């Protein structure tokens, strides 16, 4: 095969371009700190990077969901604690009324206090988290409790995804806590105080205990879910570190290694320039001498 001057120049330009591209690639890596500019730089690495970024984004969404779960459960626990305090106070008042130790004036005062406790129960029943009524089931956009204690919510469950095939229920409903029952019971106690009916008041003590037990049971369930959510939150934080490390291994450059490659690529490119100058230098006149 006859090698012409044109072929030599063409090959030389092709090799120079390849050397320059290699130098540009390493310089770009050093400047950006990233190994991959386009998928063609490293198809396998690009695929791994995409998977890692997808896993990382999914993990961030799970972490956000867990934060919402914990906030919702904290609000629920706080509300249940208030109901517990209301029932404890109602029991104290009921015991006093059942013993017949209250003067008429005192009975009227505690009866008025019962009215305030009733209203507080409804207020708690209509508590919200992030503009959603926490005891309304899935009907979270409307107040679940009317002024007479009537419940208009439902028994629907609200769940959050906190991992692959891993959901957690965040809500308890007005029926679970029996807020309407608590309101009606306090109303009965109030009527017993106003009528000085110690027999009826004594009969309500057992009902108050049942309501207290149920509230405590619901608090325990909420606490168990909150503990689970905290454990998941810690695991997701660990997963976030792992995914970021995987991403760094795929995408981040080794500065020392790239610096050496830049030095080598620059030397190769400069050598190709020197070689090109020797190939291009002869002219027709040189061959005619």
C-alpha positions in Angstrom: 0.0 0.0 0.0 1.4 3.4 -1.0 1.6 5.9 1.8 1.0 9.4 0.5 1.8 12.7 2.2 -1.9 13.5 2.4 -2.6 10.2 4.2 0.1 11.0 6.7 -1.3 14.4 7.4 -4.8 13.0 7.7 -3.7 10.4 10.2 -1.7 12.9 12.1 -4.7 15.3 12.4 -6.9 12.4 13.6 -4.4 11.4 16.3 -3.9 15.0 17.4 -7.6 15.4 17.8 -7.9 12.3 19.8 -5.0 13.4 22.1 -6.6 16.8 22.5 -10.0 15.3 23.3 -8.3 13.1 26.0 -6.6 16.1 27.5 -9.9 18.1 27.4 -11.7 15.2 29.1 -9.3 15.0 32.0 -9.2 18.8 32.4 -13.0 18.9 32.6 -13.0 16.2 35.2 -10.5 18.1 37.3 -12.5 21.3 37.0 -16.0 19.8 37.7 -14.9 17.0 40.1 -17.0 14.6 38.0 -15.9 11.6 36.0 -18.9 11.5 33.7 -20.0 14.5 31.6 -22.0 12.5 29.1 -23.1 8.8 29.2 -20.6 7.9 26.5 -17.7 8.8 28.8 -18.6 5.7 30.9 -21.8 3.8 29.9 -21.6 1.4 32.8 -20.8 4.1 35.3 -23.6 6.3 33.9 -26.1 3.4 34.4 -24.9 3.0 38.0 -25.1 6.7 38.6 -28.7 6.8 37.3 -29.7 3.9 39.6 -28.0 5.5 42.6 -29.7 8.9 41.9 -33.1 7.1 41.6 -32.5 5.3 44.9 -31.4 8.5 46.5 -34.5 10.5 45.3 -36.8 7.7 46.5 -35.0 7.6 49.9 -35.5 11.4 50.2 -39.2 11.0 49.6 -39.5 8.2 52.2 -37.6 10.5 54.7 -40.1 13.3 54.0 -43.0 10.9 54.5 -41.5 9.8 57.8 -41.2 13.4 59.0 -44.8 13.9 58.2 -45.7 10.7 60.0 -43.9 11.7 63.1 -45.4 15.2 63.1 -48.9 13.8 62.7 -48.4 11.3 65.5 -46.9 14.0 67.7 -50.0 16.1 67.2 -52.2 13.1 67.9 -50.3 12.2 71.1 -50.6 15.8 72.3 -54.4 15.7 71.6 -54.8 12.4 73.4 -52.9 13.8 76.4 -55.3 16.7 76.6 -58.3 14.3 76.5 -56.6 12.3 79.3 -56.3 15.4 81.4 -59.9 16.3 80.7 -61.1 12.9 81.9 -58.9 13.0 84.9 -60.4 16.3 86.0 -63.9 15.1 85.2 -63.3 12.0 87.4 -62.2 14.2 90.3 -65.3 16.4 89.9 -67.5 13.3 89.7 -66.1 11.8 92.9 -66.7 15.1 94.7 -70.3 15.2 93.4 -71.0 11.5 94.2 -69.8 12.0 97.8 -72.3 14.7 98.4 -69.7 17.0 99.9 -70.2 20.0 97.6 -72.4 22.9 98.6 -74.9 24.1 96.1 -72.8 27.0 95.0 -69.7 24.7 94.5 -71.8 22.3 92.5 -72.8 25.0 90.1 -69.2 26.1 89.8 -68.0 22.7 88.9 -71.0 22.2 86.6 -69.8 25.3 84.7 -66.3 23.8 84.6 -67.8 20.7 83.1 -69.3 22.8 80.3 -65.8 24.2 79.6 -64.4 20.7 79.6 -67.0 19.6 77.1 -66.1 22.4 74.8 -62.4 21.6 75.1 -63.2 17.9 74.1 -64.8 19.2 70.9 -61.9 21.5 70.3 -59.4 18.7 70.6 -61.6 16.5 68.4 -61.3 19.2 65.7 -57.5 19.5 66.0 -55.6 19.7 62.7 -52.2 18.9 61.3 -51.1 20.7 58.1 -54.7 21.8 57.5 -56.1 18.3 57.9 -58.4 17.2 60.7 -56.5 14.4 62.5 -59.6 12.6 63.9 -61.8 12.8 60.8 -60.7 9.5 59.1 -60.2 10.3 55.4 -62.6 13.2 55.5 -59.8 15.5 56.5 -61.1 18.8 55.0 -64.2 19.3 57.2 -64.6 19.6 60.9 -65.5 16.1 62.2 -67.3 17.3 65.4 -70.4 19.5 65.6 -71.3 21.7 68.6 -73.5 18.9 70.0 -70.7 16.3 69.7 -72.0 14.6 66.6 -69.3 13.0 64.5 -69.3 13.4 60.7 -66.0 11.9 59.9 -65.4 8.2 58.9 -63.3 5.3 59.9 -60.9 5.5 56.9 -57.2 4.9 57.4 -54.5 7.3 56.2 -51.2 5.6 55.4 -47.8 6.8 54.3 -45.2 4.9 52.4 -42.0 4.8 54.4 -40.1 2.2 52.4 -40.6 -0.4 49.6 -43.8 -2.3 50.4 -43.6 -0.6 53.9 -46.6 1.6 54.9 -47.6 3.0 58.3 -51.0 4.1 59.4 -50.9 7.6 61.0 -54.4 8.4 62.0 -56.9 7.3 64.6 -60.5 8.3 64.2 -63.0 10.0 66.4 -64.7 6.7 66.8 -61.5 5.0 67.9 -61.2 7.5 70.7 -65.0 7.7 71.2 -64.8 11.5 71.4 -68.6 11.7 71.0 -69.0 9.3 73.9 -66.6 11.4 76.1 -68.6 14.5 75.2 -71.9 12.8 76.1 -70.5 11.4 79.3 -69.3 14.8 80.5 -72.8 16.1 79.6 -74.4 13.4 81.8 -72.0 14.3 84.7 -72.8 17.9 84.3 -76.5 17.2 84.5 -76.0 15.1 87.6 -74.1 17.9 89.3 -76.8 20.4 88.4 -79.5 18.1 89.7 -77.4 17.0 92.8 -77.9 13.4 91.7 -75.2 11.6 93.6 -76.5 8.1 92.6 -76.2 9.0 88.9 -72.8 10.5 89.4 -71.6 7.4 91.1 -72.8 5.4 88.2 -70.7 7.5 85.8 -67.4 6.8 87.5 -67.1 3.4 85.9 -67.8 4.9 82.5 -65.1 7.5 83.1 -62.6 4.8 83.9 -63.5 3.0 80.6 -63.0 6.2 78.6 -59.6 6.8 80.4 -58.5 3.2 79.6 -59.4 3.6 75.9 -57.5 6.9 75.7 -54.5 5.3 77.3 -54.8 2.4 74.8 -54.9 4.7 71.9 -51.9 6.6 73.2 -50.0 3.4 73.5 -50.8 2.5 69.9 -49.7 6.0 68.7 -46.5 5.7 70.7 -45.7 2.3 69.2 -46.1 3.8 65.7 -44.0 6.8 66.6 -41.2 4.5 67.8 -41.4 2.6 64.6 -41.2 5.8 62.6 -38.2 7.0 64.5 -36.4 3.7 63.8 -37.2 4.0 60.1 -36.0 7.6 60.1 -32.6 6.5 61.5 -32.3 3.7 58.9 -33.2 6.1 56.1 -30.5 8.5 57.3 -28.0 5.6 57.1 -29.3 4.7 53.7 -28.8 8.3 52.5 -25.1 8.1 53.5 -24.8 4.8 51.7 -26.4 6.0 48.5 -24.4 9.2 48.5 -21.2 7.2 48.9 -22.2 4.9 46.0 -22.8 8.0 43.9 -19.5 9.5 44.8 -17.7 6.3 44.0 -19.2 6.3 40.5 -19.2 10.1 39.7 -16.4 11.8 41.8 -12.9 11.9 40.5 -9.7 11.0 42.2 -7.9 14.4 42.1 -4.4 12.9 42.4 -5.1 10.3 39.7 -6.7 12.8 37.3 -3.8 15.2 37.8 -1.3 12.5 36.8 -3.5 11.7 33.7 -3.6 15.4 32.7 0.2 15.5 32.9 0.5 12.4 30.8 -2.1 13.6 28.3 -0.5 17.0 27.9 2.9 15.3 27.3 1.3 13.1 24.6 -0.4 16.0 23.0 2.7 18.1 22.9 4.6 15.2 21.5 2.0 14.9 18.7 2.4 18.6 18.0 6.1 18.2 17.7 5.7 15.2 15.4 3.2 17.1 13.3 5.5 20.0 12.8 8.1 17.6 11.4 5.6 16.0 9.0 4.1 19.2 7.7 7.4 21.1 7.5 8.8 19.7 4.2 7.6 21.6 1.1 7.7 20.7 -2.7 10.8 22.8 -3.0 12.5 20.6 -0.4 11.9 17.5 -2.6 13.1 19.3 -5.8 16.5 20.1 -4.4 
